[in-house]
Amino acid sequence: MRVRKQGGMSLIGFLIVLSMVVFFVYLGMRITPIYLEYYSVVSAMDGISKEPGSARYTPFELKDKFLNRLWVSYSNNNVKAENVKIVRNNGVQIRVQYEVRKPVIGNLDVVASFDRTAQLSN
């Protein structure tokens, strides 16, 4: 008769793997909303840039339209009016530059910096 040893993971090994999985899921839960908000910013910028005659709007009108689009999509937490710049170089461009800082554990933070520019249409 042959004696077979049972193979597999011990309880300690299972708990270590489980704690790592839980940590990465938690980290994903903290980071995912940051990128969802960024994709709303990209969508709002693309929507404004595709509007006919958007290059003829005043800077106040452009900022107002952009921030209203963010407000409608519930993504106006981190992007403020001072983060939106209107640049007039080779046409009119809208530039959004902002930073998001979220606490993860204790004194550890996740910092994400975003900078995007879109060309407006005439």
N, C-alpha and C positions, 0 to 999 in steps of 0.2 A: 504494500500500500504506500502510496505517495501522500505526503503531507503538503497541502497547499496553504500558502500564506495568503491572507486576505489583503488585497491591495486597495489603496484609496487614500483619502485625505483624513488626517486626524482632526479632532475638534479644534485644537489650537490653530492648525493651518486653515481650517474653514473660517474661523473667526477673523484671522488676519486678512484673508481674501475678501470676506464680507465687509470688513471695515474699510478696505481700500475701495471697493465698489461703492459703498455708501458715501465716502468722501468725494469721489469723482462725480457721482450723481448730484450731490449737494453743490459742488463747484459748478456743474452745468446749470443747475437751477438758478444760481446767482449770475452767471454770465449770459445765458440765453436772452433774458429781457433787454440787456444792453444792445445786443445785435438786432433784436426785433425792432427796437426803437430806431436804430441806424437805418434799417431797411425802410422804415416809414419815412425817414428824412430823405432818403434817396428817391422814394416814390413821389414825395411832395415836390422835390426839386425837378424831377423828370416831368411831372405834370405841368408845372409852371413853365418849364423851358419849351414844352410842346404847344403851349397856348399861342395862337397867332397874335402877333403884335405885343408880346410880353416884354420886348426890349424897349418899348416906348413908355412903359409904366414908370412912375416916379419911384425912388428908393423906398419911400414910406409905403406905397401901394404894394410893392413887391414883398417887403417884409411882412406886411399885414396878410397878404394872400398866402404866403408860405406858413406863417404861424397859425392861420386859420385851418389850413390843411392838416397841420400837425395836431391841432386841437380836436378836429373831427376824428382823427385816427387814435386819439388818446395817447399821443406820444410827445406831449409838450412838457415832460418833466425836467429834462436836462438841457434842452435847446431853448435859449432865450433870445430876445431881440438883439442883444449885443453880440451874439455869436454869428449873426447873419451880416455879411458884407456884400455890397454891390460894387463890382469892379468894372470900369469902362476901359478895356484894353481890347483892341481888335473886335469891337462889338461889346455887348453887355453880358457880363457873367454874374451869377449869384454864387457866393462862396459861403459855406457853413463850416465852421471850425469850432469844435467843442471837446470837452473831456468829461468822462464819467468816472467817478470813484465810488466803489461799493465795498463795504467791509465784508470780509469772509469769515475769519475766525480771530477773535481777540484784536490784536493790533495789525493784522495782515489785511491788506486791501487789494482789490483788483482795480487797476487803472487802465482805461481804454481811451485813446485819443483818436478823434475822427476829423478828417479834413476832406471836403468834397467840393468840387466846382462844376457848375453846369452852364453851358452857353445858352443864352436866351435867343428866341427867334424873333425876326422882324415882322 
